[in-house]
Amino acid sequence: MPDDRLIVALDVPNVVAGLELAARLGDAVSFYKIGLGMLTGGGLALANELKQDQGKRIFLDMKLFDIGATVEAAVRGIAQFDLDFLTVHGDPHVVRAARQGAAGSEMKILAVTILTSLDRADLDASCIKAGDLADLVQERAGLAFLAGADGVIASPQEAALIRALPESAGKLIVTPGVRPVGADLGDQKRVMTPAEAIANGADHVVVGRPIWQSSDPKATAETILREMSSPQATLPNH
C-alpha cells in the first residue's frame, strides 16, 4: 500500500500538465491536492480522472466561504465527485453548512483557520480581533472541530498546538509549508521537514514545488516518504 500521508500539490497550469506529473510519479504517490488556481484549467476533470480512472485519493482545496445555503449547495455538488478532502474557511457557520452539504458522502471537511500568508497587520486591517496569531489559530481550530470539521489545515508550527486540544481527538491535521531536507524554501518562511511535521501531530503533509520542480519528481517524492517514516517522525491518531 502506498503511504498516503504525502499529498502532492498539483500546482500546474492545466489537466495535461497534471496528468503528466502524475504519470511521472506513478505508484509512489497516491494522494493529490488540486487547488483553486487549477479550477479554470480543468481541475474538476483532473480530479475525476485521477480518482475514478487511476484510483488516487483527491484533496480539493477550494477554501469555500459564503452564506450557509450557498456553501451547503456547493459542497453537495462537489460531494457527487466522490473526492476525499475539501477545504472551507473555519468560521463555524461555514463548517456547519459544509457538513450538511457533505452528508451521506465519505468526503472529509477540512477547515482553514487563518491563512498562513497573513500576519497580525493583515488581521488588523481586516478587523480581526486582537491576539497572538498562534492563539487565534488554536481557538479557531477548536471552534471548527465543535462545528463538525473533520480536520484542519495548519502550518507545521501550529500542528502541535492544535493536536494538544481535547477537541482534536480523532481529527485530521493536514500541513502545508513542508520542505524536504536540503530543499529550497522558495516563498515559504515558516517551514519544517516532513519528519518534523509528522512528529508535531500532522496526519498528512502537502508538498508541491520541491516535487514538481524536481528533475526527478518520483525520486524526490520517495525521499520525502522515507523522511516521514524515519525515527524523527511519529504516527499520531493511530
Backbone as CSV, one residue per row, in Angstrom:
resi,resn,N_x,N_y,N_z,CA_x,CA_y,CA_z,C_x,C_y,C_z
1,MET,0.840,-1.205,0.000,0.000,0.000,0.000,0.874,1.254,0.000
2,PRO,0.622,2.203,-0.915,1.366,3.455,-0.903,1.077,4.243,0.376
3,ASP,2.039,5.028,0.816,1.896,5.848,2.013,1.135,7.117,1.642
4,ASP,-0.139,7.190,2.054,-0.954,8.339,1.640,-0.802,9.541,2.567
5,ARG,0.170,9.490,3.479,0.418,10.680,4.302,1.029,11.815,3.482
6,LEU,1.658,11.489,2.358,2.181,12.516,1.463,1.105,12.893,0.449
7,ILE,0.756,14.184,0.427,-0.168,14.714,-0.571,0.630,15.641,-1.487
8,VAL,0.613,15.358,-2.774,1.347,16.185,-3.733,0.400,17.232,-4.309
9,ALA,0.800,18.504,-4.190,0.001,19.611,-4.713,0.253,19.749,-6.212
10,LEU,-0.814,19.593,-6.996,-0.695,19.726,-8.451,-0.878,21.188,-8.840
11,ASP,0.083,22.015,-8.451,0.028,23.450,-8.763,0.602,23.674,-10.151
12,VAL,-0.070,23.092,-11.132,0.372,23.159,-12.526,-0.735,23.830,-13.346
13,PRO,-0.427,24.277,-14.570,-1.382,25.125,-15.287,-2.662,24.458,-15.754
14,ASN,-2.633,23.152,-16.062,-3.805,22.543,-16.695,-3.818,21.031,-16.494
15,VAL,-4.867,20.408,-17.015,-5.060,18.967,-16.851,-3.906,18.178,-17.454
16,VAL,-3.463,18.588,-18.629,-2.399,17.852,-19.318,-1.144,17.802,-18.450
17,ALA,-0.749,18.965,-17.899,0.443,19.009,-17.047,0.232,18.186,-15.777
18,GLY,-0.981,18.213,-15.240,-1.277,17.431,-14.048,-1.177,15.941,-14.297
19,LEU,-1.709,15.489,-15.416,-1.644,14.064,-15.747,-0.214,13.630,-16.048
20,GLU,0.556,14.521,-16.676,1.957,14.200,-16.963,2.742,14.015,-15.667
21,LEU,2.526,14.931,-14.704,3.230,14.809,-13.426,2.805,13.540,-12.694
22,ALA,1.501,13.261,-12.688,1.016,12.051,-12.018,1.617,10.799,-12.660
23,ALA,1.776,10.822,-13.983,2.370,9.670,-14.674,3.827,9.494,-14.268
24,ARG,4.561,10.607,-14.101,5.963,10.522,-13.692,6.092,10.013,-12.258
25,LEU,5.126,10.375,-11.413,5.170,9.939,-10.014,4.714,8.487,-9.856
26,GLY,3.844,8.049,-10.747,3.437,6.650,-10.767,2.865,6.168,-9.447
27,ASP,3.288,4.981,-9.038,2.718,4.384,-7.830,3.381,4.881,-6.549
28,ALA,4.347,5.800,-6.666,4.983,6.343,-5.460,4.029,7.255,-4.690
29,VAL,3.080,7.874,-5.394,2.168,8.855,-4.780,0.729,8.408,-4.995
30,SER,-0.054,8.442,-3.921,-1.449,8.002,-4.013,-2.452,9.098,-3.675
31,PHE,-1.962,10.309,-3.334,-2.863,11.379,-2.868,-2.423,12.690,-3.511
32,TYR,-3.380,13.403,-4.116,-3.075,14.650,-4.799,-3.990,15.772,-4.324
33,LYS,-3.439,16.993,-4.289,-4.224,18.194,-3.975,-4.411,19.016,-5.249
34,ILE,-5.648,19.417,-5.480,-5.976,20.285,-6.611,-6.602,21.546,-6.030
35,GLY,-6.003,22.698,-6.347,-6.411,23.953,-5.727,-7.244,24.844,-6.620
36,LEU,-7.614,25.980,-6.058,-8.469,26.939,-6.754,-7.827,27.429,-8.047
37,GLY,-6.509,27.562,-8.049,-5.820,28.046,-9.245,-5.966,27.122,-10.435
38,MET,-6.266,25.851,-10.185,-6.432,24.881,-11.271,-7.878,24.761,-11.731
39,LEU,-8.791,25.440,-11.031,-10.203,25.226,-11.312,-10.542,25.549,-12.768
40,THR,-10.050,26.688,-13.259,-10.341,27.080,-14.637,-9.467,26.332,-15.638
41,GLY,-8.472,25.591,-15.148,-7.649,24.768,-16.032,-8.121,23.338,-16.094
42,GLY,-9.351,23.091,-15.663,-9.909,21.744,-15.716,-9.697,20.949,-14.451
43,GLY,-9.637,21.647,-13.314,-9.317,20.986,-12.055,-10.267,19.862,-11.678
44,LEU,-11.569,20.056,-11.873,-12.531,19.008,-11.514,-12.408,17.809,-12.448
45,ALA,-12.129,18.075,-13.713,-11.926,16.969,-14.656,-10.677,16.173,-14.282
46,LEU,-9.630,16.880,-13.886,-8.401,16.211,-13.458,-8.663,15.393,-12.204
47,ALA,-9.379,15.984,-11.243,-9.713,15.263,-10.009,-10.469,13.978,-10.332
48,ASN,-11.447,14.079,-11.213,-12.268,12.929,-11.564,-11.442,11.841,-12.250
49,GLU,-10.555,12.240,-13.153,-9.746,11.250,-13.860,-8.788,10.539,-12.913
50,LEU,-8.135,11.305,-12.041,-7.195,10.684,-11.102,-7.920,9.765,-10.126
51,LYS,-9.105,10.177,-9.695,-9.864,9.383,-8.722,-10.478,8.143,-9.364
52,GLN,-11.247,8.360,-10.434,-12.029,7.269,-10.998,-11.201,6.321,-11.855
53,ASP,-10.264,6.877,-12.637,-9.510,6.044,-13.578,-8.216,5.495,-12.985
54,GLN,-7.622,6.251,-12.037,-6.329,5.831,-11.514,-6.366,5.424,-10.047
55,GLY,-7.513,5.585,-9.402,-7.657,5.135,-8.025,-6.913,5.973,-6.999
56,LYS,-6.606,7.226,-7.347,-5.897,8.105,-6.415,-6.875,8.746,-5.442
57,ARG,-6.373,9.191,-4.310,-7.164,9.998,-3.383,-7.004,11.466,-3.778
58,ILE,-8.047,12.258,-3.555,-8.051,13.647,-4.029,-8.474,14.596,-2.916
59,PHE,-7.687,15.648,-2.771,-7.942,16.747,-1.837,-8.233,17.981,-2.693
60,LEU,-9.492,18.435,-2.660,-9.890,19.615,-3.418,-9.793,20.833,-2.497
61,ASP,-8.843,21.686,-2.788,-8.527,22.818,-1.904,-9.203,24.083,-2.427
62,MET,-10.485,24.247,-2.091,-11.271,25.371,-2.605,-11.427,26.506,-1.588
63,LYS,-11.211,26.221,-0.315,-11.360,27.241,0.745,-12.665,28.013,0.594
64,LEU,-13.764,27.295,0.555,-15.061,27.930,0.323,-15.449,28.853,1.476
65,PHE,-16.078,29.968,1.109,-16.601,30.898,2.111,-17.781,31.628,1.496
66,ASP,-18.954,31.532,2.126,-20.148,32.214,1.621,-21.232,32.056,2.683
67,ILE,-22.441,32.498,2.352,-23.547,32.268,3.272,-23.813,30.761,3.344
68,GLY,-24.423,30.336,4.424,-24.582,28.915,4.672,-25.248,28.163,3.531
69,ALA,-26.349,28.697,2.996,-27.086,27.977,1.960,-26.230,27.757,0.717
70,THR,-25.410,28.750,0.373,-24.567,28.636,-0.812,-23.449,27.620,-0.589
71,VAL,-22.834,27.658,0.598,-21.781,26.684,0.914,-22.362,25.273,0.888
72,GLU,-23.534,25.095,1.502,-24.149,23.769,1.529,-24.402,23.253,0.113
73,ALA,-24.931,24.120,-0.763,-25.216,23.717,-2.137,-23.931,23.374,-2.891
74,ALA,-22.893,24.191,-2.710,-21.627,23.948,-3.396,-21.008,22.632,-2.951
75,VAL,-21.025,22.387,-1.650,-20.423,21.158,-1.120,-21.232,19.943,-1.563
76,ARG,-22.551,20.071,-1.608,-23.371,18.939,-2.066,-23.023,18.581,-3.507
77,GLY,-22.790,19.597,-4.331,-22.405,19.350,-5.715,-21.041,18.691,-5.818
78,ILE,-20.081,19.171,-5.030,-18.726,18.608,-5.058,-18.722,17.180,-4.531
79,ALA,-19.579,16.908,-3.536,-19.608,15.568,-2.934,-19.982,14.499,-3.951
80,GLN,-20.653,14.874,-5.016,-21.040,13.906,-6.039,-19.832,13.345,-6.786
81,PHE,-18.682,14.024,-6.688,-17.480,13.577,-7.388,-16.716,12.506,-6.602
82,ASP,-17.192,12.169,-5.404,-16.578,11.104,-4.604,-15.120,11.420,-4.273
83,LEU,-14.854,12.683,-3.904,-13.498,13.083,-3.549,-13.279,12.852,-2.051
84,ASP,-12.051,13.059,-1.597,-11.695,12.664,-0.231,-11.689,13.822,0.764
85,PHE,-11.017,14.934,0.429,-10.941,16.094,1.322,-11.414,17.328,0.566
86,LEU,-12.061,18.243,1.284,-12.447,19.550,0.745,-12.202,20.597,1.820
87,THR,-11.585,21.710,1.446,-11.373,22.778,2.415,-12.461,23.850,2.331
88,VAL,-12.826,24.354,3.517,-13.684,25.529,3.648,-13.044,26.421,4.708
89,HIS,-13.433,27.672,4.752,-12.948,28.527,5.835,-13.553,28.053,7.151
90,GLY,-12.781,28.251,8.236,-13.122,27.635,9.505,-14.179,28.336,10.331
91,ASP,-14.854,29.345,9.781,-15.932,30.003,10.520,-17.038,28.977,10.797
92,PRO,-17.537,28.926,12.029,-18.482,27.858,12.377,-19.685,27.743,11.453
93,HIS,-20.247,28.878,10.998,-21.439,28.770,10.135,-21.089,28.132,8.794
94,VAL,-19.858,28.366,8.313,-19.414,27.762,7.054,-19.195,26.258,7.247
95,VAL,-18.540,25.896,8.339,-18.269,24.477,8.602,-19.575,23.700,8.765
96,ARG,-20.510,24.258,9.515,-21.788,23.560,9.713,-22.502,23.336,8.377
97,ALA,-22.500,24.371,7.525,-23.157,24.248,6.221,-22.453,23.217,5.351
98,ALA,-21.136,23.209,5.398,-20.370,22.243,4.601,-20.653,20.820,5.060
99,ARG,-20.760,20.628,6.363,-21.060,19.296,6.876,-22.428,18.825,6.370
100,GLN,-23.383,19.734,6.345,-24.706,19.368,5.839,-24.628,19.009,4.356
101,GLY,-23.848,19.774,3.609,-23.716,19.502,2.184,-23.025,18.188,1.904
102,ALA,-22.112,17.790,2.789,-21.351,16.547,2.594,-22.069,15.327,3.174
103,ALA,-23.218,15.536,3.784,-23.939,14.435,4.431,-24.206,13.311,3.429
104,GLY,-23.957,12.082,3.876,-24.186,10.929,3.019,-22.998,10.554,2.154
105,SER,-21.941,11.371,2.184,-20.729,11.069,1.423,-19.587,10.767,2.383
106,GLU,-18.489,10.271,1.831,-17.302,9.983,2.633,-16.335,11.166,2.667
107,MET,-16.663,12.249,1.989,-15.747,13.384,1.867,-15.543,14.069,3.215
108,LYS,-14.278,14.316,3.558,-13.931,14.979,4.812,-13.879,16.493,4.603
109,ILE,-14.438,17.224,5.550,-14.408,18.685,5.522,-13.262,19.172,6.395
110,LEU,-12.326,19.871,5.763,-11.171,20.429,6.475,-11.314,21.941,6.567
111,ALA,-11.083,22.478,7.746,-11.252,23.909,7.992,-9.913,24.640,7.915
112,VAL,-9.937,25.790,7.267,-8.788,26.698,7.249,-8.990,27.691,8.388
113,THR,-8.020,27.782,9.288,-8.171,28.681,10.431,-7.807,30.115,10.028
114,ILE,-6.523,30.374,9.877,-6.030,31.669,9.374,-5.003,31.365,8.298
115,LEU,-5.165,31.962,7.134,-4.259,31.690,6.019,-2.811,31.930,6.440
116,THR,-1.925,31.018,6.038,-0.537,31.088,6.501,0.211,32.287,5.931
117,SER,-0.344,32.925,4.896,0.321,34.104,4.323,0.007,35.379,5.102
118,LEU,-0.908,35.311,6.072,-1.329,36.504,6.808,-0.528,36.679,8.091
119,ASP,-0.286,37.949,8.443,0.337,38.252,9.728,-0.609,39.138,10.534
120,ARG,-0.146,39.581,11.706,-1.014,40.341,12.596,-1.496,41.647,11.947
121,ALA,-0.644,42.279,11.159,-1.044,43.519,10.486,-2.193,43.266,9.509
122,ASP,-2.140,42.137,8.804,-3.226,41.789,7.885,-4.526,41.569,8.648
123,LEU,-4.438,40.907,9.801,-5.639,40.663,10.597,-6.218,41.975,11.125
124,ASP,-5.331,42.885,11.528,-5.796,44.191,11.989,-6.538,44.926,10.879
125,ALA,-5.986,44.851,9.653,-6.594,45.531,8.514,-7.954,44.933,8.160
126,SER,-8.170,43.688,8.564,-9.438,43.012,8.298,-10.368,43.025,9.509
127,CYS,-10.003,43.799,10.531,-10.815,43.930,11.740,-10.981,42.609,12.480
128,ILE,-9.968,41.758,12.423,-9.968,40.512,13.195,-9.487,40.831,14.598
129,LYS,-10.101,40.222,15.595,-9.856,40.611,16.975,-8.375,40.501,17.353
130,ALA,-7.990,41.284,18.334,-6.595,41.304,18.782,-6.217,39.965,19.393
131,GLY,-4.916,39.708,19.388,-4.417,38.481,19.999,-3.274,37.899,19.195
132,ASP,-2.522,37.040,19.848,-1.416,36.363,19.181,-1.953,35.436,18.095
133,LEU,-1.265,35.420,16.971,-1.723,34.644,15.822,-1.893,33.160,16.169
134,ALA,-0.908,32.603,16.853,-0.974,31.172,17.192,-2.168,30.881,18.100
135,ASP,-2.457,31.793,19.037,-3.599,31.602,19.930,-4.914,31.636,19.155
136,LEU,-5.000,32.562,18.186,-6.217,32.664,17.382,-6.404,31.422,16.514
137,VAL,-5.306,30.921,15.947,-5.381,29.704,15.139,-5.901,28.545,15.988
138,GLN,-5.348,28.398,17.185,-5.772,27.309,18.058,-7.251,27.460,18.434
139,GLU,-7.666,28.688,18.735,-9.054,28.929,19.112,-10.003,28.635,17.947
140,ARG,-9.631,29.100,16.748,-10.483,28.864,15.581,-10.539,27.372,15.227
141,ALA,-9.434,26.676,15.433,-9.433,25.243,15.171,-10.410,24.533,16.100
142,GLY,-10.379,24.893,17.386,-11.297,24.289,18.342,-12.748,24.547,17.986
143,LEU,-13.056,25.775,17.561,-14.429,26.111,17.168,-14.849,25.347,15.920
144,ALA,-13.905,25.184,14.981,-14.218,24.438,13.754,-14.508,22.972,14.073
145,PHE,-13.728,22.383,14.980,-13.991,20.998,15.381,-15.375,20.875,16.010
146,LEU,-15.709,21.817,16.880,-17.014,21.777,17.540,-18.155,21.938,16.539
147,ALA,-17.891,22.663,15.443,-18.909,22.864,14.410,-19.031,21.672,13.474
148,GLY,-18.125,20.690,13.613,-18.245,19.473,12.822,-17.152,19.219,11.819
149,ALA,-16.094,20.040,11.810,-14.998,19.808,10.865,-14.327,18.467,11.143
150,ASP,-13.971,17.771,10.072,-13.250,16.503,10.208,-11.767,16.716,10.456
151,GLY,-11.291,17.929,10.191,-9.885,18.236,10.380,-9.624,19.689,10.067
152,VAL,-8.355,20.068,10.150,-7.957,21.440,9.857,-6.691,21.436,9.004
153,ILE,-6.492,22.573,8.334,-5.222,22.853,7.673,-4.407,23.692,8.644
154,ALA,-3.161,23.316,8.875,-2.340,24.039,9.848,-0.893,24.042,9.401
155,SER,-0.203,25.146,9.677,1.230,25.178,9.417,1.916,24.186,10.356
156,PRO,3.130,23.746,10.019,3.811,22.789,10.909,3.962,23.304,12.330
157,GLN,4.186,24.625,12.460,4.362,25.195,13.796,3.076,25.156,14.613
158,GLU,1.935,25.179,13.933,0.646,25.190,14.634,0.128,23.789,14.927
159,ALA,0.674,22.795,14.242,0.127,21.439,14.359,0.154,20.936,15.797
160,ALA,1.268,21.164,16.493,1.387,20.666,17.866,0.383,21.358,18.788
161,LEU,0.171,22.664,18.593,-0.800,23.402,19.403,-2.204,22.841,19.210
162,ILE,-2.543,22.574,17.953,-3.885,22.070,17.649,-4.044,20.636,18.140
163,ARG,-3.001,19.828,17.973,-3.078,18.442,18.416,-3.274,18.372,19.932
164,ALA,-2.834,19.409,20.660,-2.978,19.426,22.114,-4.414,19.711,22.560
165,LEU,-5.268,20.179,21.646,-6.656,20.472,22.006,-7.427,19.181,22.262
166,PRO,-8.222,19.123,23.320,-9.054,17.937,23.537,-9.983,17.668,22.355
167,GLU,-10.436,18.754,21.702,-11.368,18.605,20.580,-10.722,17.967,19.357
168,SER,-9.371,17.888,19.341,-8.690,17.371,18.152,-8.631,15.848,18.114
169,ALA,-9.081,15.196,19.172,-9.021,13.727,19.213,-9.767,13.138,18.018
170,GLY,-9.082,12.294,17.261,-9.700,11.655,16.112,-9.844,12.540,14.892
171,LYS,-9.349,13.781,14.964,-9.465,14.714,13.842,-8.164,14.729,13.026
172,LEU,-8.274,15.187,11.798,-7.131,15.241,10.891,-6.434,16.597,10.968
173,ILE,-5.113,16.572,10.875,-4.338,17.797,10.697,-3.526,17.627,9.422
174,VAL,-3.767,18.517,8.476,-3.096,18.476,7.175,-2.204,19.709,7.077
175,THR,-0.933,19.479,6.758,0.077,20.520,6.919,0.783,20.860,5.614
176,PRO,0.573,22.096,5.122,1.414,22.605,4.031,2.675,23.241,4.624
177,GLY,3.478,23.894,3.794,4.682,24.549,4.309,5.730,23.556,4.737
178,VAL,5.795,22.420,4.027,6.767,21.372,4.350,7.796,21.303,3.238
179,ARG,9.059,21.234,3.609,10.153,21.139,2.640,11.073,19.997,3.053
180,PRO,11.410,19.111,2.117,12.356,18.048,2.456,13.708,18.623,2.828
181,VAL,14.497,17.857,3.555,15.815,18.298,3.998,16.638,18.740,2.786
182,GLY,17.209,19.957,2.870,18.068,20.458,1.808,17.350,21.167,0.678
183,ALA,15.991,21.231,0.724,15.246,21.852,-0.370,15.260,23.370,-0.255
184,ASP,15.098,24.037,-1.403,14.966,25.490,-1.454,13.648,25.874,-0.771
185,LEU,13.691,26.869,0.092,12.487,27.289,0.805,11.511,28.048,-0.085
186,GLY,11.987,28.593,-1.224,11.112,29.348,-2.107,10.485,30.521,-1.379
187,ASP,9.152,30.702,-1.520,8.484,31.828,-0.869,7.936,31.459,0.500
188,GLN,8.265,30.264,0.972,7.783,29.835,2.289,8.769,30.296,3.361
189,LYS,8.245,30.872,4.427,9.100,31.338,5.519,9.033,30.420,6.732
190,ARG,7.848,29.894,7.014,7.673,29.082,8.214,7.546,27.624,7.779
191,VAL,8.663,26.938,7.746,8.655,25.582,7.208,9.241,24.592,8.207
192,MET,8.947,23.335,7.973,9.562,22.232,8.700,9.807,21.105,7.711
193,THR,10.608,20.145,8.121,10.799,18.963,7.304,9.580,18.043,7.459
194,PRO,9.411,17.099,6.537,8.278,16.164,6.666,8.283,15.415,7.997
195,ALA,9.452,14.963,8.444,9.517,14.228,9.706,9.092,15.105,10.882
196,GLU,9.535,16.379,10.877,9.161,17.293,11.958,7.657,17.538,11.975
197,ALA,7.059,17.698,10.789,5.620,17.949,10.715,4.835,16.766,11.275
198,ILE,5.230,15.551,10.902,4.555,14.355,11.414,4.737,14.255,12.927
199,ALA,5.964,14.516,13.393,6.228,14.455,14.832,5.407,15.477,15.604
200,ASN,5.069,16.604,14.960,4.279,17.644,15.612,2.782,17.359,15.605
201,GLY,2.380,16.262,14.979,0.967,15.897,15.031,0.246,15.887,13.707
202,ALA,0.939,16.177,12.599,0.278,16.164,11.296,-0.026,14.736,10.857
203,ASP,-1.188,14.557,10.240,-1.549,13.264,9.646,-1.106,13.183,8.192
204,HIS,-1.141,14.334,7.512,-0.731,14.407,6.115,0.108,15.662,5.929
205,VAL,1.099,15.590,5.047,1.860,16.773,4.660,1.641,17.021,3.173
206,VAL,1.550,18.293,2.818,1.328,18.695,1.429,2.622,19.282,0.889
207,VAL,3.097,18.732,-0.215,4.333,19.210,-0.844,4.048,19.447,-2.323
208,GLY,4.447,20.599,-2.802,4.236,20.915,-4.212,5.518,21.179,-4.955
209,ARG,5.994,22.425,-4.852,7.127,22.885,-5.656,8.353,21.985,-5.599
210,PRO,8.810,21.517,-4.425,10.010,20.674,-4.418,9.865,19.407,-5.259
211,ILE,8.621,18.962,-5.446,8.401,17.757,-6.253,8.246,18.114,-7.723
212,TRP,7.339,19.051,-8.043,7.101,19.290,-9.467,8.191,20.102,-10.152
213,GLN,9.065,20.751,-9.365,10.218,21.417,-9.974,11.446,20.506,-10.039
214,SER,11.355,19.337,-9.473,12.489,18.424,-9.443,12.743,17.816,-10.823
215,SER,13.996,17.554,-11.123,14.317,16.863,-12.381,13.876,15.407,-12.327
216,ASP,13.693,14.875,-11.111,13.206,13.507,-10.939,12.143,13.520,-9.845
217,PRO,10.893,13.900,-10.198,9.852,14.041,-9.181,9.614,12.789,-8.356
218,LYS,9.682,11.618,-8.991,9.419,10.374,-8.260,10.477,10.131,-7.193
219,ALA,11.748,10.347,-7.543,12.825,10.146,-6.561,12.679,11.126,-5.402
220,THR,12.279,12.375,-5.703,12.078,13.372,-4.649,10.935,12.951,-3.731
221,ALA,9.831,12.481,-4.318,8.702,12.020,-3.512,9.111,10.846,-2.626
222,GLU,9.899,9.934,-3.167,10.329,8.774,-2.385,11.247,9.181,-1.234
223,THR,12.064,10.225,-1.466,12.919,10.748,-0.390,12.062,11.310,0.743
224,ILE,11.028,12.059,0.377,10.125,12.638,1.374,9.425,11.522,2.166
225,LEU,8.976,10.502,1.468,8.301,9.386,2.139,9.231,8.682,3.121
226,ARG,10.506,8.558,2.741,11.471,7.950,3.670,11.652,8.835,4.896
227,GLU,11.719,10.154,4.698,11.847,11.076,5.828,10.656,10.931,6.780
228,MET,9.461,10.763,6.208,8.250,10.664,7.023,8.199,9.374,7.831
229,SER,8.945,8.386,7.414,8.990,7.112,8.139,10.255,6.951,8.970
230,SER,11.026,8.033,9.110,12.279,7.984,9.839,12.020,8.003,11.349
231,PRO,13.026,7.718,12.150,12.840,7.728,13.615,12.437,9.100,14.157
232,GLN,12.693,10.173,13.389,12.341,11.518,13.854,10.822,11.780,13.761
233,ALA,10.107,10.900,13.084,8.671,11.099,12.900,7.882,10.162,13.818
234,THR,6.628,10.529,14.060,5.724,9.668,14.822,4.439,9.523,14.037
235,LEU,3.563,8.656,14.493,2.289,8.437,13.820,1.153,8.833,14.746
236,PRO,0.676,10.077,14.678,-0.443,10.491,15.530,-1.747,9.880,15.034
237,ASN,-2.731,9.869,15.936,-4.085,9.437,15.581,-4.167,7.976,15.187
238,HIS,-3.153,7.177,15.529,-3.194,5.770,15.151,-2.891,4.909,16.364
